[in-house]
Amino acid sequence: MMPGRINPRQMNQMMKRLGINVKEIENVEKVIIQTGDKEYVFENAEVTIMDAQGQKTYQITGNPKIIDRKEEIKEEDIKLVIEQTGKSEEEAIKALEETNGDIAEAIMKLTS
């Protein structure tokens, strides 16, 4: 057998002998990774879990749509939600993020 040409079944058997199990998560619709200022949205991603001696590693394969979270929500929208609800800026931003920028829904969420 030539190096680099291992059949997938043999590879899985070798990994199992080393205590490494690999499993694909089926029917993944969306994976979102949020950082302080960006959001990485993977639509129809392939997600694989590798479990090596109790330590799990998740691998995401796909092309993310990168969203700048600071540009996503407008300052005037935040101010309007604060004025209408009396809530803090952090609460207003969180509500707008959770409602995808829908001002009316964010206000209802904070006042109910």
C-alpha positions in Angstrom: 0.0 0.0 0.0 1.4 3.4 -0.9 1.7 6.1 1.8 -1.2 8.6 1.7 -3.6 6.1 0.1 -5.1 4.5 3.2 -8.6 3.2 2.8 -11.1 4.9 5.2 -12.2 1.7 6.8 -8.6 0.8 7.7 -8.1 4.4 9.0 -11.1 4.0 11.3 -9.8 0.7 12.6 -6.4 2.2 13.3 -7.9 5.1 15.1 -10.2 2.9 17.2 -7.1 0.9 18.3 -5.6 4.2 19.4 -8.7 5.1 21.4 -9.9 7.7 18.9 -13.5 7.6 17.8 -14.8 9.8 15.0 -18.5 10.5 14.4 -20.3 12.8 12.1 -23.3 14.8 13.3 -26.1 14.2 10.8 -28.5 16.9 9.5 -26.6 20.0 10.7 -28.6 23.0 9.6 -26.5 25.9 11.1 -23.4 26.4 13.2 -22.8 29.9 14.7 -19.6 31.0 16.4 -19.9 34.3 18.2 -17.0 36.5 19.2 -17.1 39.9 20.7 -17.3 41.6 17.4 -18.0 39.0 14.7 -20.3 36.2 14.0 -19.4 33.2 11.8 -22.5 31.5 10.4 -22.0 28.1 8.7 -25.1 27.0 6.8 -25.4 23.3 6.0 -22.0 22.6 7.6 -20.4 19.2 8.1 -19.6 18.7 11.7 -17.4 15.8 13.0 -16.7 14.9 16.6 -13.4 13.3 17.4 -13.3 11.7 20.9 -9.8 10.9 22.0 -9.6 9.5 25.5 -12.6 11.6 26.7 -11.4 14.8 25.1 -13.8 15.9 22.4 -12.8 18.0 19.4 -15.4 19.4 17.0 -14.4 20.0 13.3 -16.6 22.2 11.2 -16.3 22.1 7.4 -18.0 24.7 5.3 -17.8 28.3 4.2 -18.9 30.7 6.8 -20.7 34.0 6.3 -18.9 36.5 8.5 -21.1 39.2 10.1 -19.6 42.2 11.8 -21.8 42.3 14.9 -21.0 46.0 15.7 -22.3 47.1 12.3 -25.3 44.8 12.4 -27.2 46.8 15.1 -27.6 50.5 14.6 -26.9 53.0 17.4 -30.3 54.7 16.9 -32.1 51.3 17.2 -30.3 50.7 20.5 -31.3 54.1 21.8 -34.9 53.7 20.7 -35.2 50.3 22.6 -33.6 51.9 25.7 -36.1 54.9 25.5 -39.1 52.6 25.1 -38.1 50.0 27.7 -36.0 51.9 30.3 -33.5 49.0 30.1 -29.7 49.2 30.0 -27.7 49.4 26.7 -26.4 45.9 27.2 -30.0 44.5 27.6 -31.1 46.5 24.5 -28.2 45.1 22.4 -28.8 41.6 23.6 -32.6 41.8 22.8 -31.8 43.2 19.3 -29.3 40.5 18.7 -31.8 37.8 19.8 -34.5 39.2 17.5 -32.1 39.8 14.5 -32.5 43.6 14.8 -36.3 43.6 14.9 -37.0 46.7 17.1 -40.6 46.0 17.9 -39.9 42.4 18.9 -36.9 43.5 21.0 -39.1 46.1 22.8 -41.9 43.5 23.4 -39.3 41.0 24.6 -37.9 43.4 27.2 -41.3 44.7 28.4 -43.2 41.4 28.8 
